[in-house]
Amino acid sequence: MKCIYIDPPYNTRSAFEHYDDNLEHSRWLAMMWPRLELLRELLSEDGSIWVSIDDNEGHYLKVIMDEVFGRSSFVTNVVWQKRYSRENRGAIGDVHEHVLVYARAPEIFKSVRNKLPLDADQAKIYRNPDNPAETNPAKRWRGLPMTAQGFRPNQMYPITAPNGRVHTPPEGRCWSTIEPEFEKLRSSGRIYWGKDGNAQPSVIRYLSEVEGLVPWSWWPHSDAGHTDESKKEANELFGADVSFGTPKPERLIHRVLHIATNPGDIVLDSFLGSGTTAAVAHKMNRRYVGVEVGDHAVTHCAARLAKVIDGEQGGVSKTVGWTGGGGFRFYRLGEPVFGDDGALTPGIRFSALAAHIWFAEAGQAPTSAPSGPVLGADTERAVALLYNGVLGDRRPQGGNVLTRQTLAIIREHLPGDFDGELVVYGERSALTAPSLIRERVVFRQTPYDVKVRR
């Protein structure tokens, strides 16, 4: 994943309709830690993870993320101004939240992350004095100071302005370039001397040359939205009576994805909530994976994405030029294969275990439910499962054991021209090791050889 953004429960001791936000502190940490470990494994080498949080657990989250990702992977703590009006309920008004940012490799992330475009107010600084109405970025410019902090001997030289005034660097500073480079700038008309031709030299920078602004850690509501905005977005999408409790504004997610991703990159949100991350990613032409539990995965997430595809114009739609299109796939997870103790779930259905084993062996989901013990086969390899009486024999030592009889039944379900290796999962094998070799069978014992990940 190029970018992971999550907005987990903040543990504010509050009760919300769609999720539990009132856990014991230790239980909250225990809930977050394994999830962060899994997310770390899904992050690409040039990827980053962004986690929204407030002060209830924010500082503890920073510590466990330091442990999981490594302190050297910390990029920044973004402070987001979530309110634009005063908050008077507490001793000191609460107007901000945090977004903790970590990167798998911070130096790589720095080289691939995107800068922020200039807004209208920032672009106003660039103008053409000879034509104030000029809109062409290649003709709008500003003068940038030509000094730098410090003392470098080869950057300490006198400069004579067109009208004769001699300039030297101010005390404690030097020119920002060596003299030969300065002469190149002067000869190409890239030096500004002020209205009277006597001012300290400035380097002319055209608006068309500005790549953007390096993101910084203070995100005011004017740039990244606020909670009133996100509530209005949710009300327009779902109606005030079934709206979501604590959504994030689309502008906040838009800024995260603009910095961290490019079109076509994959974004993951495993606390999808009302579907904001998926909706914004879709509008920005990013691929995405969203994970959510509860009925709001249907009532909010899927319903919201359907509206996005139809071209809804809320949130950042106009900003990114969204008019609709595309599609998404909605999947429901099957029953859990493993319990909290790592053992197979007691009484797990054959179809659920078969799907898991086939994915572990083949690296892809099954296209259909097996009608017998054979889960799948190609010209070189086949996989079979003896479990839960699939052969019609539910005796403890019956159809779940690999015998010559059950092997013959398995081979009856194989393609007629199959002559490859056969992997069989079962309770135990009654065949000797030489027999398995001769029959080109690899036996894996259930449940011990059933892996969480292969």
C-alpha positions as a Markdown table, in Angstrom:
| # | Residue | x | y | z |
|---|---|---|---|---|
| 1 | Met | 0.0 | 0.0 | 0.0 |
| 2 | Lys | 1.3 | 3.4 | -0.9 |
| 3 | Cys | -0.7 | 5.2 | 1.8 |
| 4 | Ile | -2.6 | 3.9 | 4.8 |
| 5 | Tyr | -4.9 | 6.4 | 6.5 |
| 6 | Ile | -6.9 | 5.3 | 9.6 |
| 7 | Asp | -9.2 | 7.1 | 11.9 |
| 8 | Pro | -9.5 | 4.7 | 14.9 |
| 9 | Pro | -11.8 | 5.2 | 17.9 |
| 10 | Tyr | -10.3 | 7.9 | 20.1 |
| 11 | Asn | -11.3 | 6.3 | 23.3 |
| 12 | Thr | -13.1 | 9.5 | 24.5 |
| 13 | Arg | -15.3 | 7.5 | 27.0 |
| 14 | Ser | -18.2 | 8.4 | 24.7 |
| 15 | Ala | -21.0 | 6.2 | 23.3 |
| 16 | Phe | -21.5 | 6.4 | 19.6 |
| 17 | Glu | -24.2 | 4.6 | 17.5 |
| 18 | His | -21.7 | 3.0 | 15.1 |
| 19 | Tyr | -18.8 | 2.0 | 17.3 |
| 20 | Asp | -17.5 | 1.5 | 20.8 |
| 21 | Asp | -15.4 | 4.5 | 21.9 |
| 22 | Asn | -15.3 | 3.6 | 25.6 |
| 23 | Leu | -12.6 | 1.0 | 26.2 |
| 24 | Glu | -10.2 | 0.6 | 29.2 |
| 25 | His | -6.9 | 2.3 | 28.3 |
| 26 | Ser | -5.1 | -1.0 | 28.3 |
| 27 | Arg | -7.7 | -2.7 | 26.1 |
| 28 | Trp | -7.5 | 0.2 | 23.6 |
| 29 | Leu | -3.7 | -0.2 | 23.4 |
| 30 | Ala | -4.2 | -4.0 | 23.1 |
| 31 | Met | -6.7 | -3.4 | 20.3 |
| 32 | Met | -4.4 | -1.0 | 18.4 |
| 33 | Trp | -1.0 | -2.8 | 18.7 |
| 34 | Pro | -1.7 | -5.9 | 16.5 |
| 35 | Arg | -3.6 | -3.8 | 14.0 |
| 36 | Leu | -0.6 | -1.5 | 13.6 |
| 37 | Glu | 1.7 | -4.5 | 13.2 |
| 38 | Leu | -0.4 | -5.9 | 10.4 |
| 39 | Leu | -0.6 | -2.5 | 8.7 |
| 40 | Arg | 3.2 | -2.2 | 8.8 |
| 41 | Glu | 3.5 | -5.4 | 6.8 |
| 42 | Leu | 1.1 | -4.0 | 4.2 |
| 43 | Leu | 3.0 | -0.7 | 3.7 |
| 44 | Ser | 5.2 | -0.4 | 0.6 |
| 45 | Glu | 8.8 | 0.7 | 0.8 |
| 46 | Asp | 8.0 | 4.2 | -0.3 |
| 47 | Gly | 4.7 | 4.3 | 1.6 |
| 48 | Ser | 3.4 | 6.2 | 4.6 |
| 49 | Ile | 0.8 | 5.7 | 7.3 |
| 50 | Trp | -1.3 | 8.5 | 8.7 |
| 51 | Val | -3.3 | 8.0 | 11.9 |
| 52 | Ser | -5.9 | 10.5 | 13.2 |
| 53 | Ile | -6.1 | 10.8 | 17.0 |
| 54 | Asp | -6.8 | 13.4 | 19.7 |
| 55 | Asp | -5.2 | 14.0 | 23.1 |
| 56 | Asn | -7.1 | 11.2 | 24.9 |
| 57 | Glu | -4.7 | 8.5 | 23.5 |
| 58 | Gly | -2.5 | 10.5 | 21.2 |
| 59 | His | 0.7 | 10.5 | 23.2 |
| 60 | Tyr | 0.3 | 6.8 | 24.0 |
| 61 | Leu | -0.3 | 6.1 | 20.3 |
| 62 | Lys | 2.9 | 7.9 | 19.5 |
| 63 | Val | 4.9 | 5.6 | 21.8 |
| 64 | Ile | 3.4 | 2.3 | 20.4 |
| 65 | Met | 3.9 | 3.5 | 16.8 |
| 66 | Asp | 7.5 | 4.3 | 17.7 |
| 67 | Glu | 7.8 | 0.7 | 18.8 |
| 68 | Val | 6.0 | -0.9 | 15.9 |
| 69 | Phe | 7.4 | 1.3 | 13.0 |
| 70 | Gly | 10.7 | 2.4 | 14.7 |
| 71 | Arg | 11.4 | 5.9 | 16.0 |
| 72 | Ser | 13.4 | 6.7 | 12.9 |
| 73 | Ser | 10.3 | 6.1 | 10.8 |
| 74 | Phe | 8.5 | 9.1 | 12.4 |
| 75 | Val | 7.9 | 11.9 | 9.9 |
| 76 | Thr | 5.7 | 14.4 | 11.8 |
| 77 | Asn | 2.8 | 15.1 | 14.0 |
| 78 | Val | 0.3 | 17.1 | 11.9 |
| 79 | Val | -1.9 | 19.4 | 14.0 |
| 80 | Trp | -5.3 | 19.8 | 12.4 |
| 81 | Gln | -7.5 | 22.8 | 13.4 |
| 82 | Lys | -10.8 | 21.0 | 13.6 |
| 83 | Arg | -12.8 | 24.0 | 14.7 |
| 84 | Tyr | -13.1 | 27.5 | 13.4 |
| 85 | Ser | -15.3 | 28.8 | 16.3 |
| 86 | Arg | -14.3 | 29.1 | 19.9 |
| 87 | Glu | -14.8 | 26.1 | 22.2 |
| 88 | Asn | -15.8 | 27.2 | 25.7 |
| 89 | Arg | -16.8 | 23.9 | 27.5 |
| 90 | Gly | -13.4 | 23.1 | 28.9 |
| 91 | Ala | -10.9 | 25.0 | 31.0 |
| 92 | Ile | -9.0 | 25.5 | 27.8 |
| 93 | Gly | -10.8 | 25.2 | 24.5 |
| 94 | Asp | -10.1 | 22.1 | 22.4 |
| 95 | Val | -9.7 | 23.1 | 18.8 |
| 96 | His | -7.2 | 20.6 | 17.3 |
| 97 | Glu | -6.5 | 16.9 | 16.6 |
| 98 | His | -3.4 | 15.1 | 15.6 |
| 99 | Val | -2.4 | 13.1 | 12.5 |
| 100 | Leu | 0.7 | 11.0 | 13.3 |
| 101 | Val | 2.7 | 10.3 | 10.1 |
| 102 | Tyr | 5.2 | 7.5 | 9.8 |
| 103 | Ala | 7.0 | 6.3 | 6.7 |
| 104 | Arg | 8.6 | 2.9 | 6.0 |
| 105 | Ala | 11.7 | 4.7 | 4.7 |
| 106 | Pro | 11.5 | 8.5 | 5.5 |
| 107 | Glu | 14.1 | 9.5 | 3.0 |
| 108 | Ile | 12.4 | 7.7 | 0.2 |
| 109 | Phe | 9.1 | 9.1 | 1.3 |
| 110 | Lys | 10.6 | 12.6 | 1.2 |
| 111 | Ser | 11.8 | 12.1 | -2.4 |
| 112 | Val | 8.4 | 10.9 | -3.6 |
| 113 | Arg | 5.9 | 12.9 | -1.6 |
| 114 | Asn | 4.1 | 15.7 | -3.4 |
| 115 | Lys | 4.2 | 19.4 | -2.6 |
| 116 | Leu | 1.1 | 21.4 | -2.0 |
| 117 | Pro | -0.1 | 23.8 | -4.8 |
| 118 | Leu | -0.2 | 27.5 | -4.1 |
| 119 | Asp | -3.7 | 28.8 | -3.2 |
| 120 | Ala | -5.1 | 32.0 | -4.6 |
| 121 | Asp | -3.8 | 34.2 | -1.8 |
| 122 | Gln | -0.3 | 32.7 | -2.1 |
| 123 | Ala | -0.3 | 33.1 | -5.9 |
| 124 | Lys | -1.3 | 36.8 | -5.6 |
| 125 | Ile | 2.3 | 37.6 | -4.6 |
| 126 | Tyr | 3.4 | 36.7 | -8.1 |
| 127 | Arg | 2.5 | 39.5 | -10.5 |
| 128 | Asn | 3.6 | 41.4 | -13.6 |
| 129 | Pro | 4.2 | 45.0 | -12.6 |
| 130 | Asp | 3.9 | 46.1 | -16.2 |
| 131 | Asn | 0.5 | 44.4 | -16.5 |
| 132 | Pro | -1.2 | 43.9 | -13.1 |
| 133 | Ala | -4.1 | 42.0 | -14.9 |
| 134 | Glu | -1.6 | 39.4 | -16.3 |
| 135 | Thr | -2.8 | 35.8 | -15.7 |
| 136 | Asn | -0.1 | 33.9 | -17.5 |
| 137 | Pro | 2.1 | 32.1 | -14.8 |
| 138 | Ala | 5.1 | 32.4 | -17.1 |
| 139 | Lys | 4.9 | 36.2 | -16.9 |
| 140 | Arg | 4.0 | 36.6 | -13.2 |
| 141 | Trp | 6.9 | 36.8 | -10.9 |
| 142 | Arg | 8.2 | 37.9 | -7.5 |
| 143 | Gly | 11.7 | 38.8 | -6.2 |
| 144 | Leu | 13.3 | 36.4 | -3.8 |
| 145 | Pro | 16.0 | 37.7 | -1.4 |
| 146 | Met | 19.5 | 36.7 | -2.6 |
| 147 | Thr | 21.0 | 36.2 | 0.8 |
| 148 | Ala | 21.6 | 33.2 | 3.0 |
| 149 | Gln | 22.4 | 32.7 | 6.7 |
| 150 | Gly | 26.1 | 32.2 | 7.6 |
| 151 | Phe | 29.5 | 33.1 | 6.2 |
| 152 | Arg | 31.0 | 31.5 | 3.0 |
| 153 | Pro | 34.0 | 33.3 | 1.6 |
| 154 | Asn | 33.2 | 32.6 | -2.0 |
| 155 | Gln | 29.7 | 34.1 | -1.5 |
| 156 | Met | 31.0 | 37.3 | 0.1 |
| 157 | Tyr | 31.5 | 39.8 | -2.8 |
| 158 | Pro | 30.4 | 43.3 | -3.6 |
| 159 | Ile | 27.6 | 43.8 | -6.1 |
| 160 | Thr | 27.1 | 47.1 | -7.9 |
| 161 | Ala | 23.4 | 48.0 | -8.8 |
| 162 | Pro | 22.5 | 49.5 | -12.2 |
| 163 | Asn | 22.4 | 53.0 | -10.6 |
| 164 | Gly | 25.8 | 52.7 | -9.0 |
| 165 | Arg | 25.0 | 51.7 | -5.4 |
| 166 | Val | 27.4 | 49.0 | -4.1 |
| 167 | His | 25.8 | 46.2 | -2.0 |
| 168 | Thr | 27.4 | 43.7 | 0.4 |
| 169 | Pro | 25.7 | 41.0 | 2.3 |
| 170 | Pro | 24.1 | 42.1 | 5.6 |
| 171 | Glu | 25.9 | 41.2 | 8.8 |
| 172 | Gly | 25.7 | 37.5 | 9.6 |
| 173 | Arg | 24.6 | 36.6 | 6.1 |
| 174 | Cys | 26.2 | 35.9 | 2.7 |
| 175 | Trp | 24.9 | 36.0 | -0.9 |
| 176 | Ser | 22.9 | 32.8 | -1.8 |
| 177 | Thr | 25.1 | 32.0 | -4.8 |
| 178 | Ile | 28.7 | 32.4 | -5.9 |
| 179 | Glu | 29.7 | 35.4 | -8.1 |
| 180 | Pro | 29.8 | 33.5 | -11.5 |
| 181 | Glu | 26.3 | 32.2 | -11.0 |
| 182 | Phe | 25.1 | 35.7 | -10.0 |
| 183 | Glu | 26.5 | 37.1 | -13.2 |
| 184 | Lys | 24.6 | 34.5 | -15.2 |
| 185 | Leu | 21.4 | 35.5 | -13.5 |
| 186 | Arg | 22.1 | 39.2 | -14.1 |
| 187 | Ser | 22.9 | 38.7 | -17.8 |
| 188 | Ser | 19.7 | 36.7 | -18.3 |
| 189 | Gly | 17.5 | 39.4 | -16.7 |
| 190 | Arg | 16.7 | 37.4 | -13.6 |
| 191 | Ile | 17.8 | 40.0 | -11.1 |
| 192 | Tyr | 15.4 | 42.7 | -9.7 |
| 193 | Trp | 16.9 | 45.9 | -8.4 |
| 194 | Gly | 13.8 | 47.6 | -7.1 |
| 195 | Lys | 11.8 | 50.5 | -8.6 |
| 196 | Asp | 14.8 | 52.9 | -8.6 |
| 197 | Gly | 17.5 | 50.4 | -9.7 |
| 198 | Asn | 19.4 | 50.7 | -6.4 |
| 199 | Ala | 17.8 | 48.1 | -4.1 |
| 200 | Gln | 19.6 | 45.0 | -2.9 |
| 201 | Pro | 19.4 | 42.4 | -5.6 |
| 202 | Ser | 16.6 | 39.9 | -5.6 |
| 203 | Val | 16.3 | 36.8 | -7.8 |
| 204 | Ile | 13.2 | 36.8 | -10.1 |
| 205 | Arg | 11.1 | 33.7 | -9.7 |
| 206 | Tyr | 8.2 | 33.1 | -12.1 |
| 207 | Leu | 5.0 | 31.5 | -10.9 |
| 208 | Ser | 5.3 | 28.9 | -13.6 |
| 209 | Glu | 8.6 | 27.7 | -12.0 |
| 210 | Val | 7.1 | 27.2 | -8.6 |
| 211 | Glu | 6.6 | 23.4 | -8.0 |
| 212 | Gly | 4.6 | 23.9 | -4.9 |
| 213 | Leu | 5.0 | 24.3 | -1.2 |
| 214 | Val | 6.7 | 21.8 | 1.1 |
| 215 | Pro | 3.9 | 20.6 | 3.4 |
| 216 | Trp | 4.2 | 21.6 | 7.0 |
| 217 | Ser | 2.7 | 20.3 | 10.2 |
| 218 | Trp | 0.1 | 23.0 | 10.9 |
| 219 | Trp | -3.1 | 22.4 | 9.0 |
| 220 | Pro | -5.6 | 25.2 | 9.6 |
| 221 | His | -9.3 | 24.7 | 8.9 |
| 222 | Ser | -9.1 | 27.0 | 5.9 |
| 223 | Asp | -6.8 | 24.4 | 4.2 |
| 224 | Ala | -8.0 | 21.1 | 5.5 |
| 225 | Gly | -11.7 | 21.6 | 6.5 |
| 226 | His | -13.3 | 21.4 | 9.9 |
| 227 | Thr | -15.9 | 19.3 | 11.8 |
| 228 | Asp | -18.9 | 21.5 | 10.9 |
| 229 | Glu | -18.0 | 21.0 | 7.3 |
| 230 | Ser | -17.7 | 17.2 | 7.7 |
| 231 | Lys | -21.0 | 17.1 | 9.5 |
| 232 | Lys | -22.7 | 19.0 | 6.7 |
| 233 | Glu | -21.2 | 16.6 | 4.1 |
| 234 | Ala | -22.5 | 13.6 | 6.0 |
| 235 | Asn | -26.0 | 15.1 | 6.5 |
| 236 | Glu | -26.2 | 15.8 | 2.7 |
| 237 | Leu | -25.2 | 12.3 | 1.9 |
| 238 | Phe | -27.2 | 10.3 | 4.5 |
| 239 | Gly | -29.7 | 12.7 | 6.0 |
| 240 | Ala | -29.4 | 14.2 | 9.4 |
| 241 | Asp | -31.4 | 11.4 | 11.1 |
| 242 | Val | -29.0 | 8.6 | 10.0 |
| 243 | Ser | -25.8 | 10.7 | 9.7 |
| 244 | Phe | -22.5 | 9.5 | 11.0 |
| 245 | Gly | -21.2 | 10.6 | 14.4 |
| 246 | Thr | -17.6 | 11.8 | 13.9 |
| 247 | Pro | -16.7 | 11.9 | 10.2 |
| 248 | Lys | -13.6 | 13.6 | 8.8 |
| 249 | Pro | -14.0 | 16.4 | 6.1 |
| 250 | Glu | -13.2 | 15.4 | 2.6 |
| 251 | Arg | -10.7 | 18.2 | 2.4 |
| 252 | Leu | -8.6 | 16.7 | 5.2 |
| 253 | Ile | -8.4 | 13.3 | 3.4 |
| 254 | His | -7.8 | 15.1 | 0.0 |
| 255 | Arg | -4.7 | 16.8 | 1.5 |
| 256 | Val | -3.3 | 13.5 | 2.9 |
| 257 | Leu | -3.8 | 11.7 | -0.4 |
| 258 | His | -2.4 | 14.6 | -2.4 |
| 259 | Ile | 0.8 | 14.5 | -0.4 |
| 260 | Ala | 1.2 | 10.8 | -0.1 |
| 261 | Thr | -0.1 | 9.3 | -3.3 |
| 262 | Asn | -0.4 | 9.7 | -7.1 |
| 263 | Pro | -3.2 | 8.5 | -9.4 |
| 264 | Gly | -3.3 | 4.7 | -9.6 |
| 265 | Asp | -1.7 | 4.2 | -6.1 |
| 266 | Ile | -3.4 | 2.0 | -3.6 |
| 267 | Val | -4.9 | 3.6 | -0.4 |
| 268 | Leu | -6.0 | 1.5 | 2.6 |
| 269 | Asp | -8.3 | 2.5 | 5.4 |
| 270 | Ser | -9.1 | -0.3 | 7.8 |
| 271 | Phe | -11.3 | 1.9 | 10.0 |
| 272 | Leu | -13.4 | 3.1 | 7.1 |
| 273 | Gly | -16.2 | 4.7 | 9.2 |
| 274 | Ser | -18.6 | 6.5 | 6.9 |
| 275 | Gly | -16.4 | 5.8 | 3.8 |
| 276 | Thr | -14.7 | 9.2 | 3.5 |
| 277 | Thr | -11.3 | 7.9 | 2.6 |
| 278 | Ala | -12.7 | 5.6 | -0.1 |
| 279 | Ala | -14.9 | 8.3 | -1.5 |
| 280 | Val | -12.1 | 10.8 | -1.8 |
| 281 | Ala | -9.6 | 8.2 | -3.2 |
| 282 | His | -12.2 | 7.3 | -5.9 |
| 283 | Lys | -12.6 | 11.0 | -6.8 |
| 284 | Met | -8.8 | 11.4 | -7.0 |
| 285 | Asn | -8.4 | 8.3 | -9.3 |
| 286 | Arg | -6.6 | 6.3 | -6.6 |
| 287 | Arg | -7.3 | 2.6 | -6.0 |
| 288 | Tyr | -8.4 | 1.8 | -2.5 |
| 289 | Val | -9.2 | -0.9 | 0.0 |
| 290 | Gly | -11.6 | -0.1 | 2.8 |
| 291 | Val | -12.4 | -2.4 | 5.8 |
| 292 | Glu | -15.3 | -1.8 | 8.2 |
| 293 | Val | -17.5 | -3.9 | 10.6 |
| 294 | Gly | -21.1 | -3.5 | 11.3 |
| 295 | Asp | -24.1 | -2.6 | 9.3 |
| 296 | His | -22.8 | 0.9 | 8.3 |
| 297 | Ala | -20.4 | -0.9 | 5.9 |
| 298 | Val | -23.6 | -1.3 | 3.8 |
| 299 | Thr | -25.8 | 1.7 | 4.9 |
| 300 | His | -23.0 | 4.3 | 4.8 |
| 301 | Cys | -19.8 | 3.1 | 3.0 |
| 302 | Ala | -21.3 | 1.2 | 0.0 |
| 303 | Ala | -24.1 | 3.7 | -0.3 |
| 304 | Arg | -21.7 | 6.6 | -0.3 |
| 305 | Leu | -19.5 | 5.1 | -3.0 |
| 306 | Ala | -22.6 | 4.4 | -5.1 |
| 307 | Lys | -23.4 | 8.1 | -5.0 |
| 308 | Val | -19.8 | 9.0 | -5.8 |
| 309 | Ile | -20.0 | 6.8 | -8.9 |
| 310 | Asp | -23.2 | 8.6 | -9.9 |
| 311 | Gly | -21.3 | 11.9 | -9.7 |
| 312 | Glu | -22.3 | 13.5 | -6.4 |
| 313 | Gln | -20.9 | 17.0 | -6.1 |
| 314 | Gly | -20.3 | 17.4 | -2.4 |
| 315 | Gly | -16.9 | 17.5 | -0.6 |
| 316 | Val | -14.0 | 17.9 | -2.9 |
| 317 | Ser | -15.8 | 16.9 | -6.1 |
| 318 | Lys | -15.6 | 20.4 | -7.7 |
| 319 | Thr | -12.0 | 20.9 | -6.6 |
| 320 | Val | -10.8 | 17.7 | -8.3 |
| 321 | Gly | -13.2 | 18.0 | -11.3 |
| 322 | Trp | -15.2 | 14.9 | -10.3 |
| 323 | Thr | -18.3 | 14.1 | -12.5 |
| 324 | Gly | -18.8 | 10.4 | -11.8 |
| 325 | Gly | -17.8 | 7.0 | -13.1 |
| 326 | Gly | -15.8 | 3.9 | -12.1 |
| 327 | Gly | -16.9 | 1.2 | -9.8 |
| 328 | Phe | -16.0 | -0.8 | -6.7 |
| 329 | Arg | -16.3 | -4.4 | -5.4 |
| 330 | Phe | -18.0 | -5.1 | -2.0 |
| 331 | Tyr | -16.9 | -8.3 | -0.2 |
| 332 | Arg | -18.1 | -9.8 | 3.1 |
| 333 | Leu | -15.5 | -11.7 | 5.1 |
| 334 | Gly | -16.4 | -15.3 | 5.9 |
| 335 | Glu | -16.4 | -16.9 | 9.3 |
| 336 | Pro | -13.0 | -16.7 | 11.1 |
| 337 | Val | -10.7 | -19.6 | 10.5 |
| 338 | Phe | -8.6 | -19.1 | 13.6 |
| 339 | Gly | -9.6 | -18.1 | 17.2 |
| 340 | Asp | -7.8 | -15.7 | 19.5 |
| 341 | Asp | -5.6 | -18.6 | 20.7 |
| 342 | Gly | -4.4 | -19.2 | 17.1 |
| 343 | Ala | -6.2 | -22.6 | 16.9 |
| 344 | Leu | -8.8 | -23.5 | 14.2 |
| 345 | Thr | -12.2 | -22.3 | 15.1 |
| 346 | Pro | -14.2 | -25.2 | 16.5 |
| 347 | Gly | -16.8 | -26.5 | 14.1 |
| 348 | Ile | -15.6 | -24.4 | 11.2 |
| 349 | Arg | -17.5 | -25.3 | 8.0 |
| 350 | Phe | -15.7 | -27.2 | 5.2 |
| 351 | Ser | -16.3 | -24.4 | 2.7 |
| 352 | Ala | -14.7 | -21.7 | 4.9 |
| 353 | Leu | -11.6 | -23.8 | 5.7 |
| 354 | Ala | -11.3 | -24.9 | 2.1 |
| 355 | Ala | -11.4 | -21.3 | 0.9 |
| 356 | His | -8.6 | -20.4 | 3.4 |
| 357 | Ile | -6.4 | -23.3 | 2.4 |
| 358 | Trp | -6.8 | -22.7 | -1.3 |
| 359 | Phe | -5.8 | -19.0 | -0.8 |
| 360 | Ala | -2.8 | -20.1 | 1.2 |
| 361 | Glu | -1.7 | -22.6 | -1.4 |
| 362 | Ala | -2.6 | -20.8 | -4.6 |
| 363 | Gly | -2.3 | -17.1 | -3.5 |
| 364 | Gln | -5.8 | -16.3 | -4.8 |
| 365 | Ala | -9.4 | -16.6 | -3.7 |
| 366 | Pro | -11.4 | -19.5 | -5.0 |
| 367 | Thr | -13.7 | -18.8 | -7.9 |
| 368 | Ser | -16.3 | -21.2 | -6.7 |
| 369 | Ala | -17.1 | -23.5 | -3.8 |
| 370 | Pro | -15.7 | -27.0 | -4.2 |
| 371 | Ser | -18.3 | -29.8 | -4.7 |
| 372 | Gly | -15.9 | -32.4 | -3.3 |
| 373 | Pro | -12.5 | -32.9 | -1.6 |
| 374 | Val | -10.5 | -31.3 | -4.5 |
| 375 | Leu | -10.2 | -27.5 | -4.0 |
| 376 | Gly | -8.5 | -26.8 | -7.2 |
| 377 | Ala | -6.0 | -28.1 | -9.8 |
| 378 | Asp | -3.9 | -27.1 | -12.7 |
| 379 | Thr | -1.6 | -29.2 | -14.9 |
| 380 | Glu | 1.2 | -29.4 | -12.2 |
| 381 | Arg | -0.5 | -29.3 | -8.8 |
| 382 | Ala | -3.8 | -30.0 | -7.1 |
| 383 | Val | -5.0 | -29.3 | -3.5 |
| 384 | Ala | -7.5 | -31.5 | -1.6 |
| 385 | Leu | -9.0 | -31.3 | 1.9 |
| 386 | Leu | -10.4 | -34.1 | 4.0 |
| 387 | Tyr | -12.5 | -32.5 | 6.6 |
| 388 | Asn | -15.9 | -32.5 | 8.3 |
| 389 | Gly | -17.1 | -35.5 | 6.5 |
| 390 | Val | -16.7 | -34.2 | 3.0 |
| 391 | Leu | -16.6 | -37.8 | 1.7 |
| 392 | Gly | -19.8 | -38.6 | 3.6 |
| 393 | Asp | -18.0 | -40.5 | 6.4 |
| 394 | Arg | -18.2 | -38.6 | 9.7 |
| 395 | Arg | -16.5 | -41.2 | 11.8 |
| 396 | Pro | -13.5 | -39.8 | 13.8 |
| 397 | Gln | -11.1 | -42.1 | 11.9 |
| 398 | Gly | -13.1 | -42.2 | 8.6 |
| 399 | Gly | -13.2 | -39.8 | 5.8 |
| 400 | Asn | -10.9 | -37.2 | 7.3 |
| 401 | Val | -7.9 | -39.7 | 7.2 |
| 402 | Leu | -5.8 | -40.2 | 4.1 |
| 403 | Thr | -6.0 | -43.8 | 3.2 |
| 404 | Arg | -5.7 | -45.7 | -0.1 |
| 405 | Gln | -9.5 | -45.6 | -0.3 |
| 406 | Thr | -9.8 | -41.8 | 0.4 |
| 407 | Leu | -6.9 | -41.2 | -2.0 |
| 408 | Ala | -8.7 | -43.1 | -4.7 |
| 409 | Ile | -11.9 | -41.0 | -4.1 |
| 410 | Ile | -9.8 | -37.8 | -4.3 |
| 411 | Arg | -8.3 | -38.9 | -7.6 |
| 412 | Glu | -11.8 | -39.6 | -9.0 |
| 413 | His | -12.4 | -35.8 | -8.5 |
| 414 | Leu | -9.3 | -34.8 | -10.4 |
| 415 | Pro | -9.2 | -34.0 | -14.1 |
| 416 | Gly | -8.6 | -37.1 | -16.1 |
| 417 | Asp | -5.3 | -36.0 | -17.5 |
| 418 | Phe | -3.9 | -34.8 | -14.2 |
| 419 | Asp | -0.4 | -36.1 | -13.6 |
| 420 | Gly | 1.1 | -33.6 | -11.1 |
| 421 | Glu | 1.8 | -33.2 | -7.4 |
| 422 | Leu | -1.2 | -33.6 | -5.1 |
| 423 | Val | -1.3 | -31.7 | -1.8 |
| 424 | Val | -3.7 | -33.3 | 0.7 |
| 425 | Tyr | -4.8 | -31.7 | 4.0 |
| 426 | Gly | -6.3 | -34.2 | 6.5 |
| 427 | Glu | -6.5 | -35.3 | 10.1 |
| 428 | Arg | -3.7 | -37.8 | 9.6 |
| 429 | Ser | -2.2 | -40.1 | 7.0 |
| 430 | Ala | -2.3 | -43.8 | 7.0 |
| 431 | Leu | 0.1 | -44.0 | 4.1 |
| 432 | Thr | 3.8 | -44.6 | 4.6 |
| 433 | Ala | 6.4 | -42.0 | 3.6 |
| 434 | Pro | 7.5 | -44.2 | 0.6 |
| 435 | Ser | 3.9 | -44.6 | -0.5 |
| 436 | Leu | 3.4 | -40.8 | -0.4 |
| 437 | Ile | 6.5 | -40.3 | -2.5 |
| 438 | Arg | 5.4 | -42.9 | -5.0 |
| 439 | Glu | 1.9 | -41.5 | -5.3 |
| 440 | Arg | 3.4 | -37.9 | -5.6 |
| 441 | Val | 1.4 | -36.8 | -2.6 |
| 442 | Val | 2.4 | -34.1 | -0.1 |
| 443 | Phe | 0.4 | -34.5 | 3.2 |
| 444 | Arg | -0.3 | -31.6 | 5.5 |
| 445 | Gln | -2.0 | -32.3 | 8.8 |
| 446 | Thr | -5.0 | -30.4 | 9.9 |
| 447 | Pro | -5.0 | -28.2 | 12.0 |
| 448 | Tyr | -1.2 | -28.0 | 12.6 |
| 449 | Asp | -0.1 | -27.3 | 9.0 |
| 450 | Val | -2.9 | -24.8 | 8.3 |
| 451 | Lys | -1.1 | -21.5 | 8.3 |
| 452 | Val | -2.4 | -18.0 | 8.9 |
| 453 | Arg | -0.1 | -16.9 | 6.1 |
| 454 | Arg | 2.0 | -19.1 | 3.9 |
